[in-house]
Amino acid sequence: MTSQARRKKVAWGITGAGHYLTESFDLFVQFKDTFGVEVSITTFVSRAAEEVARVYGLFHYLQTISPGDYMEEVILESAQGWSYPKTGRFSRGNYDALFISPTTSNTVAKIAYGIADSLITNAVAHAIKGGIPVFLVPVDIEGRIESPVPYFINRDICVGCERCQEACPHDAINEQIDYLKCTGCGLCKDICDYNAIQGGQVMLVVRDIDKQNVKRLRKMERITVLDDPSQLERALRNVLTEEAG
């Protein structure tokens, strides 16, 4: 068994994108299961990611990755104030690596131009200053992407029976779904006899400016841009299997 002194410590940052969110979550669960006591994972959650993770039904499961002990917390931007004190850990070199997945185009742009005005961008800035490698999985790299969407009400099918509204335990439905209240539990979808509650995929075109910002990131010191979660898996495994110095 790996001793506490050699235990790897990594940070996972989540920004507010649904694309790659489930895949990233599944990977970190897998690695927590595989490496067990050999790794501590702190999860840093932006304000937007907190909302998105709830809508996709993942927020309350983050504690399976970061159960709450020191260096294994779920750290919410909404609870950090404007100075983001927990990001000071990166300046002290407390982590072996920082992984940001998914990384929104907004976060990519801020990092590319040196802006550090949020929990995640502060973490990246401090990590670079502290000599900690940073790995990012942008959601907008090039071409077209197929991205998942949360549950929505198809008004062409809905008959207005209001069964979903009455059944919702979070009072998140009133003619439409309030995504600030929705937890992605799927009860509304299960109870609808008309299949009017739907999810699915949308096809999106990546903007030129987002492509250029990703290219700018690739040239930055201590930052590695990963094209998709499969590369995230390899990078994470490499960090966790490196011999302690």
C-alpha positions, -999 to 999 in steps of 0.1 A, spaced: 0 0 0 13 35 -8 21 55 22 4 88 31 36 107 23 36 93 -13 -1 96 -19 -8 114 -51 -29 146 -49 -47 158 -80 -73 185 -85 -103 183 -109 -118 216 -121 -153 216 -136 -167 245 -157 -202 250 -169 -205 227 -199 -227 197 -204 -204 184 -232 -179 159 -218 -193 164 -183 -206 128 -178 -175 113 -195 -152 133 -172 -172 123 -141 -171 86 -151 -134 87 -156 -127 103 -121 -150 77 -105 -131 50 -123 -97 63 -111 -109 67 -76 -121 31 -76 -89 19 -92 -63 37 -72 -82 40 -39 -60 52 -10 -32 60 -35 -48 92 -46 -66 122 -32 -89 141 -55 -101 176 -48 -130 188 -70 -132 225 -78 -166 235 -91 -174 268 -109 -207 286 -103 -219 276 -137 -207 240 -133 -226 237 -100 -259 245 -119 -250 223 -148 -240 194 -127 -273 196 -109 -293 196 -141 -274 165 -153 -280 147 -120 -243 145 -111 -239 171 -84 -247 150 -54 -224 122 -67 -193 143 -67 -187 132 -31 -180 97 -44 -148 113 -59 -141 138 -32 -156 125 0 -147 155 22 -115 149 40 -86 174 37 -74 176 1 -105 155 -9 -132 182 -7 -158 194 -32 -149 231 -33 -177 254 -47 -170 287 -62 -203 299 -47 -189 293 -12 -154 307 -18 -158 345 -18 -139 367 -43 -104 358 -31 -108 321 -37 -85 312 -8 -84 274 -15 -66 281 -48 -36 291 -27 -28 254 -24 -16 254 -60 10 282 -52 23 260 -23 27 230 -47 2 209 -28 -10 190 -60 7 168 -85 -15 180 -113 -46 201 -122 -72 187 -146 -99 210 -161 -126 190 -178 -149 201 -194 -134 235 -201 -158 260 -216 -148 284 -243 -152 313 -218 -127 297 -194 -103 289 -223 -104 326 -234 -97 339 -199 -67 315 -194 -54 323 -229 -53 360 -221 -41 357 -185 -74 366 -168 -79 350 -134 -112 362 -120 -129 330 -111 -123 299 -90 -111 278 -120 -90 305 -137 -74 314 -103 -65 277 -98 -49 276 -132 -29 308 -126 -17 296 -92 -8 261 -106 13 276 -133 31 299 -108 36 269 -85 51 247 -112 21 223 -113 12 208 -147 -23 218 -160 -43 196 -184 -74 210 -201 -101 194 -222 -118 222 -241 -153 216 -254 -148 238 -284 -117 229 -304 -127 228 -341 -153 217 -366 -187 206 -353 -195 190 -319 -225 169 -308 -234 180 -273 -260 166 -249 -289 187 -237 -308 184 -204 -344 174 -202 -369 198 -219 -406 199 -226 -415 194 -263 -444 218 -266 -455 201 -299 -462 169 -280 -472 182 -245 -510 181 -238 -508 203 -207 -519 176 -183 -495 190 -156 -487 156 -142 -450 164 -145 -455 197 -126 -474 179 -98 -448 151 -95 -416 172 -96 -402 171 -60 -382 203 -67 -410 226 -80 -389 230 -112 -417 228 -137 -442 255 -146 -449 252 -183 -412 248 -188 -383 234 -168 -365 258 -145 -328 246 -148 -318 265 -116 -341 241 -97 -339 209 -118 -317 181 -105 -320 159 -135 -337 131 -115 -358 122 -146 -391 117 -127 -409 140 -150 -398 120 -180 -408 87 -164 -443 99 -155 -451 115 -188 -475 93 -209 -469 113 -241 -430 113 -242 -431 151 -241 -402 153 -217 -371 147 -238 -333 150 -238 -309 142 -266 -281 158 -286 -276 191 -305 -251 197 -332 -230 229 -327 -205 247 -348 -173 258 -331 -166 295 -335 -133 307 -351 -124 328 -321 -127 297 -299 -104 277 -322 -78 305 -320 -80 306 -282 -73 269 -280 -43 273 -303 -31 300 -280 -34 277 -250 -14 250 -267 16 274 -268 14 283 -231 40 270 -206 29 241 -183 -5 238 -200 -13 207 -220 -45 208 -242 -62 174 -245 -85 168 -274 -111 146 -256 -116 126 -224 -98 96 -238 -66 116 -236 -76 128 -202 -76 92 -191 -41 86 -203 -28 119 -187 -44 111 -154 -30 76 -153 5 89 -161 3 113 -132 -10 86 -108 16 61 -118 47 83 -118 72 74 -92 72 98 -62 102 121 -63 
